[in-house]
Amino acid sequence: MGFVELLLTAVGLSMDAFAVSVTIGLSLKKPSLKHALIPGLYFGAFQAAMPLVGFFAARLFADKITAYSGWIAFILLAFIGGRMIIESLERDKESGSQAAGAGDKEPSLGPAKMLPLAIATSIDALAVGVSFAFLQVSIVPAVLLIGATTCALATAGVKIGGIFGARFKSKAEFAGGAILLLLSIKILLEHLNVLHL
């Protein structure tokens, strides 16, 4: 997996965090840089940590399932991408009613609120870390790129949330899902080519 593919994966994975950050920005009155950095750092740290956990967990049993590595990577990325697209379409239907009350009160950005959000938005990255183990990805540069990309996009998401409105978050998640889905298809085609099917 080359740099461009890793960057696209990082962008795709960060769309959940970006969507949540947009929502946070919608509910803040004029979000400051500090407000924007808090979700960015939480989401970036967890998006970097989860692939690392998935990668090393997969390494423990990689020798038993190496022959199926392309299929595993394809299934994981296709599932994650497909789920993100479906969720974005569902959110699009609900966004009108949610946007109306978005700015009524300031949300908490403390650990009690941010930790569950960071974990929830980074579960997909755990599965991607598993797929990295089978794709022979250099894990340290990959997780640093994913973490930095997520931090930057989540920070921007808070600021954007205060400007563009609720509809943008579902479009971002849809785009992220589409990116992961396309990458899964590319991986499958490469795997089938290796098998000469």
Backbone bond lengths (Angstrom), bond angles and torsions (degrees), N, CA, C in turn:
res aa  C-N    CA-C-N  psi(-1)  N-CA   C-N-CA  omega(-1)  CA-C   N-CA-C  phi
1 M - - - 1.461 - - 1.523 108.96 -
2 G 1.336 116.86 121.13 1.461 121.78 -177.89 1.516 112.92 -83.88
3 F 1.347 114.83 179.51 1.475 120.54 -176.31 1.523 111.74 -61.90
4 V 1.337 117.24 -43.64 1.475 120.05 -178.03 1.527 110.15 -62.08
5 E 1.348 116.63 -43.13 1.467 119.86 179.30 1.524 111.06 -65.06
6 L 1.349 116.65 -39.96 1.463 120.02 177.32 1.525 111.39 -63.99
7 L 1.331 116.05 -40.59 1.460 119.94 178.92 1.522 110.98 -64.41
8 L 1.333 116.85 -42.64 1.460 120.35 177.33 1.531 111.25 -63.56
9 T 1.327 116.61 -38.49 1.461 120.50 176.09 1.521 110.50 -63.41
10 A 1.340 115.84 -43.51 1.468 120.70 179.03 1.523 110.96 -61.12
11 V 1.323 116.38 -43.34 1.466 120.47 178.74 1.532 110.19 -64.89
12 G 1.332 116.03 -44.79 1.459 119.88 179.15 1.517 112.16 -59.87
13 L 1.348 116.53 -45.08 1.463 120.43 179.84 1.521 112.44 -65.44
14 S 1.313 116.39 -31.55 1.472 119.69 -175.34 1.524 112.98 -78.67
15 M 1.327 118.30 -6.94 1.463 119.62 -175.37 1.527 113.67 -67.42
16 D 1.331 117.89 -33.12 1.466 119.41 174.27 1.531 110.08 -61.78
17 A 1.340 115.15 -48.63 1.462 120.03 179.38 1.524 110.98 -63.64
18 F 1.327 116.46 -38.62 1.464 120.49 177.85 1.529 110.67 -62.61
19 A 1.341 116.18 -44.08 1.464 120.51 -179.61 1.521 111.17 -62.16
20 V 1.338 116.59 -43.35 1.470 119.92 178.17 1.524 110.59 -65.62
21 S 1.329 116.33 -38.40 1.473 120.57 179.36 1.518 111.41 -65.30
22 V 1.333 116.67 -37.70 1.468 120.07 175.58 1.528 109.40 -60.71
23 T 1.330 116.42 -42.50 1.461 121.01 178.71 1.527 111.00 -62.36
24 I 1.335 116.35 -41.75 1.463 120.56 177.02 1.518 109.77 -61.38
25 G 1.336 116.19 -44.41 1.464 120.17 178.65 1.509 112.77 -62.08
26 L 1.341 116.75 -35.33 1.466 121.19 178.50 1.522 111.81 -63.60
27 S 1.332 116.10 -32.53 1.457 119.58 -175.16 1.527 113.20 -94.41
28 L 1.335 116.84 1.98 1.465 121.11 175.69 1.526 109.96 -102.93
29 K 1.321 115.66 144.50 1.461 119.29 175.03 1.528 107.87 -88.92
30 K 1.303 116.43 114.11 1.461 122.90 -178.97 1.533 111.15 48.80
31 P 1.338 118.56 72.45 1.459 120.60 -177.67 1.526 112.41 -60.81
32 S 1.340 115.32 130.80 1.462 121.42 179.38 1.527 109.29 -84.16
33 L 1.331 116.35 174.42 1.463 120.89 177.20 1.528 110.22 -62.14
34 K 1.340 116.60 -37.29 1.465 120.73 178.33 1.530 110.34 -62.87
35 H 1.336 116.74 -45.31 1.466 120.83 176.84 1.529 110.69 -58.47
36 A 1.320 116.41 -39.61 1.466 121.11 -177.09 1.526 112.12 -73.04
37 L 1.349 117.18 -34.70 1.461 120.97 -176.97 1.527 112.96 -73.75
38 I 1.327 117.48 -30.08 1.472 119.40 -177.52 1.528 111.00 -60.63
39 P 1.354 119.94 -55.64 1.470 118.24 175.91 1.525 112.45 -61.06
40 G 1.341 117.25 -37.69 1.459 120.51 -179.96 1.522 112.38 -57.40
41 L 1.339 116.33 -45.17 1.462 120.08 -178.86 1.528 111.88 -71.04
42 Y 1.319 117.14 -41.69 1.468 120.13 176.91 1.530 110.88 -59.64
43 F 1.342 115.39 -53.81 1.457 119.93 -175.88 1.528 111.28 -65.42
44 G 1.332 116.88 -41.65 1.464 120.67 179.68 1.515 112.24 -61.73
45 A 1.337 117.05 -43.11 1.467 120.83 -178.99 1.524 110.86 -64.13
46 F 1.329 116.88 -44.36 1.462 119.33 -177.92 1.527 112.05 -72.67
47 Q 1.335 116.80 -35.33 1.472 119.12 177.70 1.527 110.76 -67.57
48 A 1.326 117.67 -26.33 1.465 120.45 176.06 1.525 111.21 -80.39
49 A 1.339 117.13 -37.84 1.470 121.20 -175.54 1.529 112.34 -72.87
50 M 1.336 116.98 -40.19 1.471 119.72 -173.93 1.533 113.53 -63.51
51 P 1.339 120.30 -44.06 1.470 118.40 177.30 1.528 112.21 -62.77
52 L 1.337 115.88 -32.03 1.462 120.55 178.14 1.532 110.15 -63.49
53 V 1.335 116.19 -44.64 1.465 121.32 178.34 1.531 109.94 -62.88
54 G 1.334 116.34 -47.31 1.463 120.70 179.43 1.516 112.42 -61.73
55 F 1.319 116.28 -39.40 1.464 122.25 -178.93 1.525 110.64 -61.88
56 F 1.340 116.76 -50.19 1.466 119.81 -176.60 1.526 111.78 -73.39
57 A 1.315 117.47 -30.71 1.464 120.11 174.84 1.529 110.13 -64.31
58 A 1.332 116.17 -42.92 1.469 120.27 179.34 1.521 111.64 -66.39
59 R 1.328 117.19 -34.45 1.472 120.83 -179.88 1.530 112.13 -61.31
60 L 1.328 116.10 -27.50 1.462 120.14 -178.64 1.524 112.35 -64.66
61 F 1.360 115.39 -30.89 1.466 117.46 -179.44 1.528 112.72 -124.81
62 A 1.326 116.58 17.73 1.465 121.24 -176.56 1.523 112.93 -60.94
63 D 1.334 116.96 -37.17 1.460 119.49 -176.53 1.523 112.38 -64.69
64 K 1.331 117.67 -22.55 1.468 121.05 -178.37 1.520 112.82 -82.26
65 I 1.360 116.62 -21.70 1.470 118.18 -173.43 1.530 113.20 -130.09
66 T 1.329 116.91 21.81 1.466 120.79 -178.74 1.526 112.40 -56.42
67 A 1.331 117.36 -37.71 1.469 120.95 -178.28 1.522 112.37 -62.07
68 Y 1.338 116.52 -22.56 1.467 120.89 -177.88 1.526 112.78 -103.98
69 S 1.332 116.92 11.81 1.459 120.74 -171.95 1.527 113.71 -59.03
70 G 1.352 117.03 -42.74 1.467 119.88 179.45 1.518 111.95 -63.11
71 W 1.341 115.70 -40.64 1.464 119.85 178.90 1.521 111.38 -66.62
72 I 1.338 116.68 -39.74 1.467 120.50 179.55 1.525 110.31 -63.53
73 A 1.335 116.38 -47.02 1.465 120.18 178.82 1.525 111.08 -60.37
74 F 1.337 116.18 -44.29 1.466 121.03 179.27 1.529 110.85 -60.45
75 I 1.327 117.44 -49.94 1.468 121.20 -176.59 1.527 111.10 -62.79
76 L 1.344 116.57 -45.12 1.466 119.46 -179.16 1.525 111.67 -62.07
77 L 1.332 116.67 -50.05 1.466 119.63 -176.95 1.527 111.67 -68.65
78 A 1.343 117.24 -37.47 1.468 119.80 178.41 1.524 110.61 -66.35
79 F 1.336 116.91 -40.61 1.464 120.71 178.61 1.525 111.25 -63.16
80 I 1.339 115.87 -47.18 1.465 120.45 -179.33 1.528 109.96 -62.57
81 G 1.335 116.54 -48.56 1.468 120.35 -179.12 1.518 112.26 -62.24
82 G 1.341 116.20 -44.55 1.462 119.76 179.04 1.511 112.45 -62.33
83 R 1.328 115.88 -41.84 1.468 119.68 179.16 1.529 111.51 -63.80
84 M 1.335 116.05 -40.69 1.471 119.57 179.09 1.528 110.65 -62.59
85 I 1.340 117.22 -40.30 1.470 120.63 179.61 1.528 110.09 -64.88
86 I 1.333 116.96 -45.69 1.469 120.37 179.91 1.524 110.89 -61.90
87 E 1.341 116.93 -44.39 1.466 120.36 179.55 1.519 111.48 -63.57
88 S 1.343 116.81 -37.45 1.466 119.54 180.00 1.526 110.85 -65.40
89 L 1.345 117.07 -37.95 1.461 120.65 178.47 1.526 111.03 -67.98
90 E 1.336 116.58 -37.14 1.464 119.95 177.48 1.523 110.97 -67.97
91 R 1.347 116.85 -40.46 1.457 120.48 179.41 1.522 111.61 -66.13
92 D 1.336 115.40 -34.39 1.458 119.63 -179.96 1.531 110.79 -58.97
93 K 1.338 116.70 -37.56 1.463 120.87 179.50 1.523 111.73 -68.94
94 E 1.348 115.74 -32.94 1.467 120.10 -176.10 1.518 113.53 -89.19
95 S 1.326 117.95 -14.08 1.465 120.88 -169.49 1.520 113.88 -62.21
96 G 1.319 118.25 -32.63 1.454 120.67 -178.90 1.507 112.87 -60.60
97 S 1.320 117.54 -47.28 1.459 120.60 -178.24 1.514 111.97 -72.65
98 Q 1.339 118.16 -32.30 1.451 120.59 -179.44 1.520 111.81 -74.27
99 A 1.321 117.47 -33.81 1.461 120.68 -175.26 1.514 111.37 -65.91
100 A 1.306 118.43 -30.43 1.455 121.75 -174.96 1.516 112.11 -60.32
101 G 1.320 118.04 -38.73 1.461 120.00 -177.87 1.505 113.90 -103.73
102 A 1.320 117.59 14.70 1.460 120.43 -171.89 1.516 113.57 -64.78
103 G 1.309 119.20 -34.29 1.452 120.50 -173.79 1.511 114.35 -98.31
104 D 1.324 119.22 15.81 1.447 121.55 -174.71 1.521 113.74 -69.69
105 K 1.342 118.54 -37.11 1.454 119.95 -179.01 1.517 110.46 -144.48
106 E 1.333 114.83 156.13 1.450 121.17 179.41 1.532 109.74 -76.58
107 P 1.328 118.33 127.36 1.462 119.60 178.26 1.523 111.32 -79.40
108 S 1.323 116.35 158.11 1.462 121.23 175.43 1.527 109.04 -77.89
109 L 1.330 116.09 141.43 1.460 120.91 174.81 1.522 110.38 -116.61
110 G 1.349 115.91 21.41 1.457 121.07 179.28 1.519 112.39 -79.11
111 P 1.352 116.34 172.55 1.468 120.65 -178.08 1.527 114.06 -57.33
112 A 1.339 117.68 -36.18 1.470 120.22 -178.24 1.522 111.76 -60.70
113 K 1.330 116.75 -31.53 1.471 120.57 178.54 1.523 111.62 -91.36
114 M 1.348 116.32 -42.35 1.457 120.07 -171.28 1.533 113.87 -76.71
115 L 1.344 117.97 -35.00 1.468 119.26 -179.21 1.528 112.81 -61.48
116 P 1.343 119.15 -49.66 1.476 117.90 177.22 1.527 112.98 -59.99
117 L 1.347 117.07 -38.42 1.465 120.18 178.33 1.522 111.00 -64.73
118 A 1.337 116.31 -42.24 1.469 120.58 -179.24 1.525 110.95 -64.50
119 I 1.337 116.49 -40.16 1.464 119.99 178.87 1.532 110.10 -67.20
120 A 1.331 115.22 -46.51 1.470 119.81 -177.05 1.523 112.06 -61.28
121 T 1.328 116.98 -39.34 1.472 119.93 -177.25 1.524 112.57 -81.15
122 S 1.334 117.66 -9.06 1.473 119.25 -177.33 1.527 113.47 -109.39
123 I 1.324 118.29 2.47 1.467 120.72 178.65 1.534 110.80 -59.90
124 D 1.327 116.58 -39.46 1.468 120.10 178.37 1.528 111.34 -59.11
125 A 1.340 115.56 -35.82 1.464 120.07 -178.98 1.525 111.44 -66.28
126 L 1.333 117.39 -28.49 1.458 121.04 176.10 1.525 110.17 -61.52
127 A 1.333 116.06 -46.58 1.465 120.75 178.75 1.522 111.39 -64.96
128 V 1.329 117.31 -37.88 1.468 120.42 177.97 1.520 110.39 -64.66
129 G 1.341 116.95 -36.39 1.464 120.72 176.12 1.515 111.99 -60.11
130 V 1.339 116.07 -37.82 1.469 120.39 175.67 1.528 109.65 -62.07
131 S 1.336 116.49 -45.08 1.469 119.37 -179.67 1.531 111.19 -65.12
132 F 1.339 117.86 -33.00 1.464 121.04 177.84 1.531 111.54 -60.10
133 A 1.325 116.32 -35.28 1.465 119.94 -179.00 1.519 111.45 -62.46
134 F 1.327 116.97 -30.38 1.464 121.06 -178.46 1.521 112.57 -92.31
135 L 1.313 116.99 -12.52 1.471 120.83 -179.30 1.530 112.24 -100.40
136 Q 1.339 116.75 7.21 1.461 121.83 178.70 1.539 111.58 56.66
137 V 1.325 116.42 45.23 1.458 121.88 178.58 1.527 109.29 -85.82
138 S 1.344 117.17 139.06 1.471 121.16 172.15 1.523 107.19 -71.02
139 I 1.318 116.80 108.29 1.457 121.27 -165.39 1.528 113.82 -70.15
140 V 1.327 118.45 -37.94 1.473 119.44 -176.29 1.528 111.66 -64.56
141 P 1.358 119.53 -52.01 1.469 117.86 176.44 1.533 112.40 -60.80
142 A 1.336 116.30 -35.39 1.473 119.80 -178.83 1.521 111.67 -63.74
143 V 1.349 116.74 -47.41 1.470 118.52 -177.77 1.526 111.45 -70.84
144 L 1.330 116.93 -32.57 1.469 119.07 175.80 1.526 111.19 -65.07
145 L 1.332 116.15 -40.91 1.460 120.58 178.28 1.530 110.55 -65.57
146 I 1.324 117.02 -43.88 1.462 120.69 179.16 1.524 110.66 -62.87
147 G 1.330 116.57 -45.31 1.468 120.43 179.84 1.516 112.77 -62.92
148 A 1.338 116.01 -45.94 1.465 120.18 -178.98 1.527 111.72 -66.02
149 T 1.332 116.19 -41.99 1.467 120.92 178.91 1.524 110.93 -62.43
150 T 1.340 116.11 -45.80 1.459 120.40 179.97 1.517 111.05 -63.93
151 C 1.327 116.63 -43.43 1.464 120.50 178.98 1.527 110.46 -58.81
152 A 1.322 116.54 -47.23 1.470 120.73 -178.78 1.528 111.63 -63.78
153 L 1.346 116.43 -46.00 1.464 119.25 -177.23 1.525 112.42 -71.53
154 A 1.334 117.37 -36.11 1.465 120.25 177.97 1.532 110.68 -67.68
155 T 1.328 116.18 -40.56 1.468 120.29 176.86 1.523 109.94 -61.62
156 A 1.331 115.87 -46.16 1.468 119.98 177.15 1.523 111.08 -63.51
157 G 1.345 116.66 -35.67 1.460 121.11 -178.80 1.512 113.32 -60.14
158 V 1.340 116.50 -39.38 1.470 120.62 178.12 1.526 109.90 -62.02
159 K 1.338 115.82 -45.11 1.470 119.79 -179.97 1.534 110.96 -66.92
160 I 1.335 115.49 -42.46 1.469 119.81 -179.73 1.523 111.06 -64.78
161 G 1.337 116.07 -35.89 1.458 120.55 -179.30 1.510 113.33 -56.43
162 G 1.315 115.30 -35.64 1.462 119.35 178.95 1.520 113.47 -75.66
163 I 1.312 117.32 -9.36 1.464 120.93 -175.51 1.525 113.05 -108.30
164 F 1.336 116.66 -48.51 1.461 120.07 -167.12 1.519 116.92 -97.11
165 G 1.306 118.96 -22.14 1.458 119.14 177.94 1.507 113.89 101.10
166 A 1.331 115.55 175.70 1.467 122.92 -169.36 1.524 113.84 -71.05
167 R 1.311 119.54 -26.11 1.474 120.30 -174.22 1.507 113.29 -65.14
168 F 1.326 116.52 -27.85 1.455 120.98 -175.16 1.525 112.29 -63.54
169 K 1.361 117.51 -33.17 1.461 119.33 -174.65 1.524 112.15 -64.75
170 S 1.332 117.90 -39.64 1.462 119.22 -179.13 1.529 111.16 -70.15
171 K 1.316 117.07 -34.18 1.465 120.55 177.25 1.533 110.76 -66.29
172 A 1.338 116.14 -38.83 1.466 120.32 178.75 1.522 110.63 -64.71
173 E 1.326 116.93 -43.19 1.456 120.31 179.68 1.527 111.09 -66.42
174 F 1.318 116.52 -38.20 1.470 121.12 176.82 1.529 109.72 -60.21
175 A 1.342 116.26 -45.74 1.470 120.96 -179.87 1.527 110.77 -62.43
176 G 1.343 116.90 -42.15 1.456 120.94 178.68 1.519 111.72 -62.25
177 G 1.334 116.54 -43.23 1.456 120.90 177.67 1.513 112.02 -62.85
178 A 1.350 116.49 -41.17 1.465 120.91 179.48 1.529 111.21 -63.55
179 I 1.337 116.79 -39.26 1.466 121.11 178.51 1.526 110.43 -61.74
180 L 1.342 116.68 -47.82 1.464 120.11 -179.38 1.524 111.63 -65.70
181 L 1.325 116.40 -37.15 1.465 120.59 178.74 1.535 110.70 -64.12
182 L 1.331 116.83 -43.87 1.471 120.82 178.64 1.527 111.32 -64.32
183 L 1.345 116.25 -39.57 1.464 119.36 177.49 1.526 111.19 -63.95
184 S 1.339 116.11 -38.24 1.470 119.24 179.42 1.527 110.74 -63.86
185 I 1.336 117.12 -39.17 1.465 121.32 178.59 1.529 110.49 -65.33
186 K 1.332 115.78 -41.65 1.472 120.29 178.05 1.531 110.74 -60.76
187 I 1.338 116.29 -44.24 1.464 120.87 179.24 1.525 110.71 -62.88
188 L 1.332 116.80 -42.04 1.459 120.72 178.90 1.525 110.92 -61.63
189 L 1.338 116.94 -45.84 1.463 120.71 -179.86 1.527 111.31 -62.04
190 E 1.348 116.58 -40.01 1.464 120.21 177.57 1.520 110.44 -64.54
191 H 1.332 116.66 -41.14 1.462 121.16 -179.69 1.534 110.52 -65.44
192 L 1.312 116.65 -43.07 1.475 120.44 179.31 1.524 110.68 -65.20
193 N 1.326 116.73 -34.58 1.456 121.24 178.21 1.530 110.03 -66.17
194 V 1.348 115.61 -39.70 1.468 119.97 177.15 1.520 110.19 -62.73
195 L 1.336 115.86 -38.07 1.463 119.89 -179.17 1.531 111.58 -80.77
196 H 1.343 116.65 -6.07 1.467 122.39 -178.53 1.520 112.84 59.01
197 L 1.349 115.29 43.29 1.477 119.60 178.68 1.507 109.76 -98.08
